[in-house]
Amino acid sequence: MTTASRIKKHRQVQRSDHTTIRYTASGPTGGPVLALIHGWACDRGDFDAVTDHLPEDHRVLAIDLAEHGESRSTREVWTMEEFARDVAAVLEAESVDTAVVAGHSLGGAVAVEVGRLLPDTVSQVVALDALHYLSLFPALSEEQAEATVNAFQTDFAAAVRGLVEGGVTGRDGPGAQGRVHREDGRGAPARGPAGHRGPDALGHGRGAARDEAADHRVRDT
């Protein structure tokens, strides 16, 4: 275990003509690979404080999903599977043969999808404060899923506020909701359309993504 600062390279990979994924790579190219996926409304910078404590011989790839952080996309499909294809594009561009994929919150669901898409590549999936809903909440009916998505499409800001406030409990202390809204520098949760369309994936589950012959091109930025 180390606390020495890693040399990080900020890179990007182009998925076909609709999506550019930005990510940060550190560690030796031949080392064991750990891919890190942030949660909804977050970005790869969430892992900065963690990366320097990982073994020096590991190759670490911290990835911005489409329309989060610095990644950009004009695509129409916003499902867990399509987010997983963002990660898969990075793994392919980095010529990764085997990887552990770790995801925080929504990123945990994306990590599971990466494992499904690349079963011969993903050796382990790590859920960081993720996948709780599988046991806590029953599956949504089609009508319930539509209602959830419609709330975000009708008034995105209000729906996000309700989502955040719903996650704050009395145990967080008085005024906690206000502090969340004031202190979260990513108060604009994710750039549209992912911010607006992202709930489609939450409401409808995995869904079917468009088949594509992705052209993965990578370069340092």
C-alpha positions as CSV (number, residue, x, y, z in Angstrom):
1,M,0.0,0.0,0.0
2,T,1.3,3.4,-0.9
3,T,0.5,7.1,-0.3
4,A,2.9,8.3,-3.0
5,S,1.4,10.5,-5.7
6,R,0.8,8.6,-8.9
7,I,1.6,10.0,-12.3
8,K,-1.7,10.5,-14.0
9,K,-2.5,10.9,-17.6
10,H,-5.8,12.3,-18.8
11,R,-7.0,10.5,-21.9
12,Q,-10.0,10.2,-24.1
13,V,-11.6,7.6,-26.3
14,Q,-14.1,8.3,-29.1
15,R,-17.1,6.0,-29.4
16,S,-18.3,6.1,-33.0
17,D,-19.3,9.7,-33.8
18,H,-21.7,10.4,-30.8
19,T,-19.7,9.9,-27.6
20,T,-16.3,11.1,-26.2
21,I,-15.3,9.4,-23.0
22,R,-12.6,11.1,-20.8
23,Y,-10.7,9.1,-18.2
24,T,-7.6,9.2,-16.1
25,A,-5.0,6.4,-16.3
26,S,-2.2,5.8,-13.8
27,G,0.2,3.0,-13.0
28,P,2.1,0.7,-15.3
29,T,0.4,-0.5,-18.5
30,G,1.3,-4.1,-17.7
31,G,-0.1,-4.1,-14.2
32,P,-3.3,-5.5,-12.8
33,V,-6.2,-3.3,-14.0
34,L,-8.7,-1.6,-11.7
35,A,-11.5,0.4,-13.5
36,L,-13.3,2.9,-11.3
37,I,-16.9,4.1,-12.1
38,H,-18.5,7.1,-10.3
39,G,-22.1,7.5,-9.3
40,W,-24.9,9.5,-10.9
41,A,-24.2,13.3,-10.8
42,C,-20.6,12.6,-9.9
43,D,-17.3,12.3,-11.9
44,R,-14.0,10.5,-11.9
45,G,-12.5,13.1,-9.6
46,D,-14.3,11.3,-6.7
47,F,-11.6,8.7,-6.8
48,D,-8.6,11.1,-6.6
49,A,-8.2,10.6,-2.8
50,V,-8.3,6.9,-3.2
51,T,-6.0,6.3,-6.2
52,D,-2.8,7.3,-4.4
53,H,-3.4,4.7,-1.8
54,L,-3.6,1.8,-4.3
55,P,-0.7,-0.6,-5.0
56,E,1.9,1.1,-7.2
57,D,2.0,-1.9,-9.5
58,H,-1.7,-1.5,-10.4
59,R,-3.0,0.1,-13.5
60,V,-6.0,2.4,-12.5
61,L,-8.5,3.7,-14.9
62,A,-10.9,6.3,-13.5
63,I,-13.7,7.0,-16.0
64,D,-16.2,9.7,-16.6
65,L,-19.5,8.2,-17.9
66,A,-21.1,10.0,-20.8
67,E,-22.3,13.5,-20.0
68,H,-20.7,13.3,-16.5
69,G,-17.5,15.2,-15.7
70,E,-15.7,15.9,-18.9
71,S,-17.3,13.2,-21.1
72,R,-19.7,14.3,-23.8
73,S,-22.3,12.6,-25.9
74,T,-25.2,13.4,-28.4
75,R,-26.6,9.8,-28.3
76,E,-30.2,9.0,-27.7
77,V,-29.9,5.8,-25.7
78,W,-29.4,6.2,-21.9
79,T,-29.4,2.8,-20.3
80,M,-27.1,1.0,-17.9
81,E,-25.9,-1.1,-20.8
82,E,-25.0,2.0,-22.8
83,F,-23.1,3.4,-19.8
84,A,-21.3,0.1,-19.6
85,R,-20.3,0.5,-23.2
86,D,-18.6,3.7,-22.2
87,V,-16.5,1.7,-19.8
88,A,-15.9,-1.1,-22.3
89,A,-14.6,1.4,-24.8
90,V,-11.9,2.5,-22.4
91,L,-11.0,-1.1,-21.6
92,E,-10.7,-1.9,-25.3
93,A,-8.7,1.3,-26.0
94,E,-6.3,0.4,-23.2
95,S,-6.0,-3.2,-24.5
96,V,-7.1,-4.6,-21.2
97,D,-7.3,-8.4,-21.0
98,T,-8.4,-8.7,-17.4
99,A,-9.8,-6.1,-15.0
100,V,-11.6,-5.6,-11.7
101,V,-14.4,-3.2,-12.2
102,A,-15.5,-1.1,-9.1
103,G,-18.5,1.2,-9.2
104,H,-20.0,3.6,-6.6
105,S,-23.8,3.9,-6.3
106,L,-25.2,4.0,-9.9
107,G,-21.7,3.0,-11.0
108,G,-22.2,-0.3,-9.2
109,A,-25.1,-1.2,-11.6
110,V,-22.9,-0.1,-14.5
111,A,-20.1,-2.3,-13.3
112,V,-22.5,-5.3,-13.3
113,E,-23.4,-4.5,-16.9
114,V,-19.7,-4.3,-17.9
115,G,-19.2,-7.8,-16.4
116,R,-22.2,-9.0,-18.5
117,L,-20.9,-7.4,-21.7
118,L,-17.3,-8.5,-21.1
119,P,-17.4,-11.8,-19.1
120,D,-14.0,-12.9,-20.4
121,T,-12.4,-9.6,-19.3
122,V,-14.0,-8.7,-16.0
123,S,-12.7,-10.9,-13.3
124,Q,-14.5,-9.3,-10.4
125,V,-17.2,-6.6,-9.8
126,V,-17.0,-4.4,-6.7
127,A,-20.1,-2.5,-5.5
128,L,-19.3,0.5,-3.4
129,D,-22.4,1.6,-1.5
130,A,-24.4,0.2,-4.5
131,L,-27.0,-2.3,-5.5
132,H,-28.9,-1.9,-2.2
133,Y,-32.2,-1.4,-4.1
134,L,-32.1,-5.0,-5.3
135,S,-33.1,-6.1,-1.8
136,L,-34.8,-2.9,-0.5
137,F,-37.2,-2.1,-3.3
138,P,-39.4,-4.3,-5.4
139,A,-39.1,-4.1,-9.2
140,L,-41.1,-1.3,-10.7
141,S,-44.1,-2.0,-12.9
142,E,-44.1,-0.3,-16.4
143,E,-46.5,2.3,-15.1
144,Q,-44.4,3.1,-12.0
145,A,-41.3,3.3,-14.2
146,E,-43.0,5.8,-16.5
147,A,-44.2,7.9,-13.6
148,T,-40.6,8.0,-12.2
149,V,-39.2,9.1,-15.6
150,N,-41.9,11.6,-16.2
151,A,-41.2,13.3,-12.9
152,F,-37.7,14.1,-14.1
153,Q,-38.8,15.0,-17.6
154,T,-41.4,17.4,-16.3
155,D,-39.3,19.3,-13.7
156,F,-35.8,18.0,-13.6
157,A,-34.5,20.3,-10.9
158,A,-37.5,19.6,-8.6
159,A,-37.2,15.8,-9.1
160,V,-33.4,15.9,-8.3
161,R,-34.1,18.0,-5.1
162,G,-36.7,15.4,-4.1
163,L,-34.3,12.6,-4.7
164,V,-31.6,14.3,-2.6
165,E,-33.9,15.2,0.2
166,G,-35.3,11.7,0.3
167,G,-31.8,10.4,1.0
168,V,-31.3,12.7,4.0
169,T,-32.6,11.4,7.3
170,G,-32.9,12.8,10.8
171,R,-29.7,11.1,11.7
172,D,-27.8,13.6,9.5
173,G,-28.6,16.4,11.9
174,P,-30.7,19.6,11.6
175,G,-30.3,21.6,8.4
176,A,-28.6,18.7,6.6
177,Q,-30.8,19.0,3.5
178,G,-29.9,22.7,3.1
179,R,-26.2,21.9,3.5
180,V,-26.4,19.2,0.8
181,H,-27.9,21.7,-1.7
182,R,-25.4,24.5,-0.8
183,E,-22.3,22.4,-0.5
184,D,-22.6,20.0,-3.4
185,G,-20.5,21.6,-6.1
186,R,-22.2,19.4,-8.6
187,G,-25.6,20.8,-7.8
188,A,-26.2,20.6,-11.5
189,P,-26.2,16.8,-11.3
190,A,-25.1,15.9,-14.8
191,R,-25.1,17.7,-18.1
192,G,-28.1,17.1,-20.3
193,P,-29.1,14.9,-21.8
194,A,-27.7,12.4,-19.4
195,G,-29.0,14.3,-16.4
196,H,-32.4,14.4,-18.0
197,R,-32.3,11.1,-19.7
198,G,-30.3,9.2,-17.1
199,P,-33.4,8.3,-15.0
200,D,-34.6,6.3,-18.0
201,A,-32.0,3.7,-17.1
202,L,-33.1,3.8,-13.4
203,G,-36.8,3.6,-14.2
204,H,-36.7,1.0,-16.9
205,G,-33.7,-1.1,-15.9
206,R,-31.1,-2.4,-18.3
207,G,-33.1,-1.9,-21.5
208,A,-31.8,-2.5,-25.0
209,A,-29.0,-0.4,-26.4
210,R,-28.5,0.3,-30.0
211,D,-26.2,-2.1,-31.8
212,E,-23.1,-0.3,-32.9
213,A,-19.8,-1.0,-34.6
214,A,-18.0,1.4,-32.3
215,D,-14.8,3.0,-33.6
216,H,-12.6,3.3,-30.5
217,R,-9.8,5.9,-30.9
218,V,-7.8,6.9,-27.9
219,R,-5.3,9.8,-27.3
220,D,-3.8,11.7,-24.5
221,T,-5.3,15.1,-23.7
